[in-house]
């Protein structure tokens, strides 16, 4: 199995857990208060959406990280396949090194 496939599999696991936890969070994700304006007689509804819990934010970050990492790994593997072998050292030079050469 390729590295990018492993990263995609891990991202899919994060998404499955996220689906469950988002549903749970959405049940209590907002609060609202309805107030009657005594002067105008209009009803005002104030809705406050609560921040997602830290665990949910960490799962989202982990999922995005794994998706990005899968893309990086796929790009590398495609470059190796295109090169038909290991990539030359020049592909790993930093911008400072390439400017000096």
N, C-alpha and C positions, 0 to 999 in steps of 0.2 A: 504494500500500500504506500502511496506517495505521501509526502509531508502535507501537501495542500489538502489532500483528502482527509487526513487526520484532523487538520485544523477546521475544515468544514464540518466534520462529524461533531467536533467539540462545540462549534457554534450552534449546530442544530440542537445539541443537548441543552445549551443555554436558552435557546428559543423555546423549547418545550417547557422548561421550568418557568420561564418568563410568562408564557401563556397562562399557566396556572396562577402564578402570583399576581399578575396584573388583574385577572378576574377578581381575586380576593380583595385587592387594593381598591378596585373600582367600586366595590360595594359600599365602601365608606370613604371614598376619595374626596367628597365634597360636603360642605355644610352650607345651609342657607337660613336666612332669617327674613321673614316677611314683616314689613312695618307699614302701618297706615299713617299717611301724612294727614294730620288733623286739619290743616289749612286748606289743602287742595282736595282732600278726599281720595287721593290716588294711593294705590298700594305699591310700595317699593320692595323689591326682592333683591337681597344682597347674597351673592353666591361666592363662597371661598373654596377654591380647589386646593386641597392639601398636597404638599410635596410628597413624592413617592418615598418610601422608606429606603434607607441606605442599602439594604440587601438587594433591593430591586435595581437601584442605580449601579451597583457593582456588577450585577448580572448583565445589564445592558452594556456596560463598559467591557466586560469580558467577552461578550458576544461580538461586539464591534472589533475588538482587538483580534479575535480569532479570524474573523472575516478578512480583515486587513492582512493578517499574517498569511492566510491561505492565498491571497492574491500575490503577495511577495514571493511565496514559495512556488506558486504556479509560474510566475514570470521567470524565476531563476531556472526552473526545470525546462521551460520552453527554450530559454537561451542556451542551455546545455545541449538540448536536443538539436537545436538549429546549428550549433557549433560542432555537433557530432563528437562531443567529448568535453573534457574540462575547459572551463573558460580561461583565457589567457590572463595573466596578472594585470594587464592594463585595465581590465574591467573593474578591478578592485582598488584602483588608485583614488585617493581623495582629490578634491579640486585643487588643494595646495600643491600636492605632488605633481599633478598634471600641468600646472602652470610653470613649475620649475623645469620640467623636461623639455 
